[in-house]
Amino acid sequence: MSGRELGGRPHLLVLVAAVTALLLVLPPLGLLLDTSWGRLPDQASDPDTLRALWLSALTSVLATAIAGVLGVPLAWLLARLAFPGRAVVRALVLLPLVLPPVVAGVALLSVFGRSGLIGGPLYDLAGVSLPFSTPGVVVAHVFIALPFVVLGVEGAFRGLDPGYERAAATLGASRWTALRRVVLPLVAPGIAAGLALGWARSLGEFGATITFAGNYPGTTRTMPVLVYTVLQDDPAAARGLSVLMMGAALIVLVLLRGRWIGGLR
């Protein structure tokens, strides 16, 4: 139905949409215009930058994989099974979405620190300490990214007609078989979308990472932490590093969207 049939163009909505688009586009555009492009090749090949890029790529991929393994079953549980306290569980799962990142880091220290609820016994029994280590970066990223995965995948499960599962059951399939052979293939685009959102959030994570894992070159200094560190002394260099990170994120998201995230088209 055309705008003419609906009584003309909704000019106010178009104006608001245009202003919103400008608010989203102007900051990246301003960053591009304010970047010293001549310094980018040297910055991109700098050992500190390469180490931070590699660490960000490694930890974000590991965190996304772990979030997928943990998040998909939880999303299915929240979407398909009714149980007492389900609303409370969902609220707790989504809590990291609204927690200030620094608070999330402090909470992680309270649980996984050397004197924490889990970290204390783990350190006493096995000598393992997660804070201020590369595995600690992964733990922080999983905590922050997991709600994005659960939220996206739960929506995919809820959007799937339960009739498919009932039809599989009438043909003799167990719940596990129906889930594995019918449900998961049908919601695969939604799972990919949730994983992509979780990966993007993990890649840009800063507050919980620096609070829980610190800022050690080659060990816990991811690209966002490096940008923050460089910003203190050389804002121009920080802008260049920001452009590198923005470009890498855009390239990967475009590739993911084109190949796996059919549900977002």
Residue pairs with C-beta under 8 A, 6 or more apart in sequence:
3 9
3 10
28 246
31 239
31 242
31 243
31 246
32 243
34 239
35 236
35 239
35 240
35 242
35 243
36 236
36 239
36 240
39 236
39 237
39 240
40 240
40 243
40 244
43 49
43 237
43 240
43 241
43 244
44 244
48 217
48 221
48 226
49 226
49 241
49 244
51 217
51 218
51 221
52 217
52 221
52 222
52 223
52 225
52 226
53 223
53 244
53 248
55 134
55 137
55 218
55 219
55 220
55 221
55 222
55 223
56 203
56 222
56 223
56 224
56 245
58 134
59 134
59 137
59 138
59 141
59 202
59 222
60 141
60 199
60 202
60 203
61 199
62 138
62 141
63 138
63 141
63 142
63 145
63 198
63 199
63 202
64 145
64 149
64 195
64 198
64 199
64 202
66 138
66 142
67 142
67 145
67 146
67 148
67 149
67 195
67 198
67 202
68 149
68 191
68 194
68 195
68 198
70 142
70 146
71 146
71 149
71 150
71 153
71 194
71 198
72 149
72 153
72 191
74 93
74 150
75 149
75 150
75 151
75 152
75 153
75 154
75 156
75 157
75 194
76 153
76 154
76 157
76 179
76 183
78 86
78 89
78 90
78 93
78 150
78 154
79 154
79 157
79 158
80 157
80 162
93 146
93 147
93 150
94 147
94 150
94 151
95 147
96 104
96 143
96 144
96 146
96 147
97 147
97 148
97 151
99 107
100 207
101 144
101 205
101 206
101 207
101 208
101 211
102 207
102 208
102 211
104 140
104 143
104 144
104 207
104 208
104 211
104 212
105 140
105 207
105 208
105 209
105 210
105 211
105 212
106 211
108 131
108 139
108 140
108 143
108 208
108 211
108 212
109 116
109 131
109 211
109 212
110 116
110 117
111 117
111 118
111 119
112 118
112 119
112 122
112 130
112 131
112 136
112 139
112 212
113 119
113 120
113 131
114 120
114 123
114 129
114 131
119 129
119 130
119 131
122 128
122 129
122 130
123 129
130 136
130 139
131 212
131 213
131 214
132 213
132 214
132 216
132 219
132 220
133 213
133 219
133 220
134 213
134 219
134 220
136 212
136 213
136 220
137 209
137 213
137 220
137 222
139 212
140 205
140 208
140 209
140 212
140 213
141 202
141 205
141 209
142 202
143 208
144 201
144 202
144 205
144 208
145 198
145 199
145 201
145 202
145 205
146 198
148 194
148 197
148 198
148 201
149 194
149 195
149 197
149 198
150 194
151 194
151 197
152 190
152 191
152 193
152 194
152 195
152 197
152 198
153 187
153 190
153 191
153 194
155 190
156 187
156 189
156 190
156 191
156 193
156 194
156 263
157 183
157 187
157 190
159 187
159 190
160 183
160 186
160 187
164 178
164 182
164 183
164 186
165 175
165 178
165 179
165 182
165 183
168 177
168 178
168 181
168 182
169 175
169 178
173 181
173 182
184 191
189 260
189 261
189 262
189 263
189 264
190 263
192 256
192 260
192 261
192 262
192 263
193 261
193 263
193 264
196 253
196 256
196 257
196 260
196 261
199 252
199 256
200 249
200 253
203 223
203 245
203 249
204 224
204 245
204 249
205 222
205 224
206 222
206 224
206 225
206 228
209 220
209 222
209 224
209 225
210 225
210 228
213 220
214 220
215 221
215 225
215 229
221 229
223 241
223 244
223 245
224 245
226 241
227 238
227 241
227 242
227 245
228 238
230 237
230 238
230 241
231 238
257 264
257 265
